[in-house]
Each structure stands twice: as structure tokens, then as C-alpha cells.
Amino acid sequence: MATFTGYIAEVMEGKIRVTPTREADPFDGIVFHLEEHFSEEKPFLVGQSVRVEHDEQMTRSLPPQTTARRVDVL
């Protein structure tokens, strides 16, 4: 497992895009696919500071994508 800390830049159906800074470009950061248990928690908001625990395997797309195992709002 690996972690990535940053800010939520976009919230989509079943996924979030997290960037290292608030002033990020559209292709910066990582898109995290959210498992079903995340829908039971509070909704994620753009601008929230988060730490995401994820698989180290990512796609080679821009931005890269992986599956979030845990998301902590900081």
C-alpha cells in the first residue's frame, strides 16, 4: 500500500481526483476509484485536504488512476 496526500480537485460518480496543490492543472494528481463502502460515509467536497491509501499499481493514463482503499479527510 502507498499513500498520497493532497486536495480534492474533482468529485465524480464513484471516483475523486486528488492533486498535490490547490492550484493544479487538469491533468495533475491522481484519479482514485472509490469502493462501494465510501458511499456510506460523508460526501467528499472539492478543496478538502485528504490522505488516500491506495494500491501502488496505477494506470499510465493522464492523470494516472488507481483504487482507493482508505480516504482520511485531514
Secondary structure, 3 states (H helix, E strand, C coil): CEEEEEEEEEEECCEEEEECCCCCCCCCCEEEEECHHHHHCCCCCCCCEEEEEECCCCCCCCCCEEEEEEEEEC
